[in-house]
Amino acid sequence: MSKRKTNGEDSPRSCRPRKAGELVGDIGGQSFRRFGFVQHSIVSRWSEIVGERYARVSSPESIKFPAGKKAGGVLTLLVEGAHAPLIQHLTPMIVERVNRFFGYAAINRIVFRQGRMPVEAPRPERPQLRPVPKEIGEGLREIADPELRTCLESLAAQIAASSGPPALSKDSDEPIVVINRS
């Protein structure tokens, strides 16, 4: 007889759809541990820990603990060159905030490394949807489920925004596959 968890939590192999953030946290956690981050959320939540202003010019690189301990570690920060003296003066505040984030005295000191911050790739802009044409929108107003109605309105707007059905180029040698439905 197989043993199953009955505490209500989903097992890792539950065949349920999972958010991408859940998957990245598990995968990224292994690589973060490799570089000295026991808790990878310090990297992803750095702007919450030190504030947006200081997060733009600094980034945590690693945390190294004494052998066999998980307290009294050394945090290595990558800091933009001109901002290093300012961040160095803020060392007590950063140590206090990081320790408050961990919930215990995880780090005692900070080591600074000057360098350029990694540049974030700009996010592509999503195309703006055009309003749903009246002849299509009237039938959609009768749908009771708001989520389904929103999806269908989005589909109708995309169809209305298109320039027509997709066309094959005339110089294509590939035959068109015909599907017989019985």
matplotlib code that plots the C-alpha trace (Angstrom):
import matplotlib.pyplot as plt

x = [0.0, 1.4, 1.9, 0.6, 0.8, -2.4, -1.5, -3.1, 0.2, 0.8, 3.7, 6.4, 5.0, 1.3, 0.6, -1.0, -0.1, 2.6, 3.5, 6.8, 8.0, 7.6, 9.8, 12.5, 12.8, 13.6, 16.0, 17.6, 18.0, 20.6, 22.7, 22.4, 23.6, 26.6, 27.6, 27.1, 23.5, 21.7, 18.5, 18.2, 15.5, 18.1, 19.0, 15.5, 14.3, 17.4, 15.4, 13.0, 15.9, 18.0, 15.5, 15.2, 17.7, 20.6, 19.5, 20.1, 23.8, 24.5, 23.9, 24.6, 27.2, 27.7, 27.5, 30.3, 29.8, 32.5, 32.9, 29.9, 27.9, 25.0, 25.7, 28.4, 28.9, 30.5, 28.3, 30.0, 28.4, 29.0, 28.8, 29.0, 32.4, 31.3, 28.7, 31.1, 32.0, 28.3, 27.4, 30.4, 29.1, 25.8, 27.3, 25.7, 22.3, 22.7, 24.0, 21.0, 18.5, 19.9, 19.9, 16.3, 15.4, 17.0, 15.6, 18.9, 22.5, 23.4, 26.1, 28.7, 30.5, 30.3, 33.0, 32.7, 33.7, 33.6, 32.2, 29.4, 25.9, 24.5, 22.2, 18.7, 17.3, 14.4, 11.1, 9.3, 6.2, 3.0, 0.8, -2.2, -5.6, -8.1, -11.7, -14.0, -16.2, -19.8, -21.0, -18.7, -19.2, -23.0, -22.8, -20.1, -22.1, -24.5, -21.7, -22.0, -18.5, -16.4, -13.0, -14.3, -15.8, -12.5, -10.6, -13.1, -13.0, -9.2, -9.4, -12.0, -9.8, -6.8, -8.8, -10.2, -6.6, -5.2, -5.0, -6.8, -6.2, -2.6, -1.4, 1.2, 3.9, 3.5, 7.1, 6.6, 7.1, 5.5, 2.0, -0.8, -1.8, -5.5, -7.1, -10.2, -12.6, -15.2]
y = [0.0, 3.4, 6.1, 9.6, 12.9, 13.9, 17.3, 19.0, 20.1, 19.2, 16.8, 17.9, 15.5, 16.2, 16.7, 20.0, 23.2, 25.2, 28.8, 29.5, 31.3, 28.1, 26.2, 28.9, 29.1, 25.4, 25.4, 28.7, 27.6, 25.0, 27.4, 30.1, 27.7, 26.9, 30.6, 30.8, 31.9, 29.6, 31.6, 32.7, 35.2, 37.7, 38.3, 38.5, 40.7, 42.9, 46.1, 45.3, 44.8, 47.9, 50.1, 50.8, 53.6, 51.5, 48.4, 50.2, 50.6, 47.4, 43.7, 40.8, 38.3, 35.7, 35.0, 32.9, 31.4, 30.0, 26.3, 24.4, 27.6, 29.5, 32.7, 35.3, 35.3, 37.7, 39.2, 40.2, 43.1, 44.3, 48.1, 50.6, 52.4, 55.9, 54.7, 52.5, 55.1, 55.9, 52.2, 51.7, 54.3, 52.5, 49.2, 49.1, 49.8, 47.1, 44.5, 45.3, 45.0, 41.8, 40.2, 41.4, 39.7, 36.4, 36.7, 36.1, 37.4, 35.8, 38.3, 40.2, 42.2, 43.2, 43.0, 45.3, 44.6, 47.5, 46.8, 47.4, 46.3, 43.8, 45.6, 44.3, 43.6, 45.9, 44.2, 44.2, 46.3, 44.4, 45.5, 47.5, 45.9, 47.6, 47.8, 44.9, 45.7, 46.2, 43.3, 40.9, 42.4, 42.1, 38.3, 38.3, 40.4, 37.4, 35.2, 34.9, 33.8, 37.0, 35.2, 33.4, 36.7, 38.5, 35.8, 35.8, 39.7, 39.5, 36.9, 39.0, 42.1, 40.3, 39.0, 42.5, 43.9, 41.4, 42.2, 39.0, 35.3, 34.0, 33.5, 31.1, 32.5, 31.6, 30.4, 27.7, 24.1, 22.4, 21.0, 22.1, 19.2, 18.4, 16.9, 14.9, 14.9, 12.2]
z = [0.0, -1.0, 1.5, 0.5, 2.2, 3.8, 5.1, 2.1, 0.4, -3.2, -3.8, -6.3, -8.9, -8.5, -12.3, -11.6, -13.6, -11.7, -12.0, -13.7, -10.5, -8.6, -11.0, -11.3, -7.5, -7.2, -10.1, -9.3, -5.6, -6.5, -8.5, -5.8, -3.1, -5.3, -5.1, -1.4, -1.1, 1.3, 0.7, -2.9, -2.1, -0.9, -4.6, -5.9, -3.0, -2.7, -3.6, -0.7, 1.7, 1.0, -0.9, -4.5, -4.5, -3.2, -5.1, -8.4, -7.6, -5.6, -5.9, -3.6, -5.0, -2.3, 1.4, 3.0, 6.4, 8.8, 8.4, 9.9, 10.8, 9.4, 11.3, 11.3, 7.5, 5.1, 2.4, -0.8, -2.7, -6.2, -6.2, -9.0, -8.7, -7.8, -5.3, -3.3, -0.6, 0.0, 0.3, 2.5, 4.9, 4.9, 6.0, 9.5, 8.0, 5.3, 7.9, 10.1, 7.3, 5.9, 9.4, 9.9, 6.5, 7.6, 11.1, 12.9, 12.8, 9.5, 8.5, 10.5, 7.8, 4.2, 1.5, -1.4, -5.0, -7.5, -10.9, -13.3, -12.5, -15.0, -17.5, -17.6, -21.0, -21.9, -21.8, -25.1, -25.3, -25.7, -28.6, -27.5, -28.2, -30.3, -29.0, -30.0, -33.0, -32.2, -34.3, -32.5, -29.0, -28.8, -28.7, -26.1, -23.6, -23.2, -21.8, -18.0, -17.2, -17.0, -17.5, -20.7, -21.9, -21.4, -23.3, -26.2, -26.3, -26.5, -29.3, -31.2, -30.9, -32.2, -35.2, -35.9, -35.7, -38.1, -41.8, -42.9, -42.8, -43.1, -46.6, -48.0, -50.3, -54.0, -54.3, -51.7, -53.1, -50.1, -50.7, -48.4, -46.1, -46.3, -43.2, -43.8, -40.9, -40.8]

ax = plt.figure().add_subplot(projection="3d")
ax.plot(x, y, z, "-o")
ax.set_aspect("equal")
plt.show()
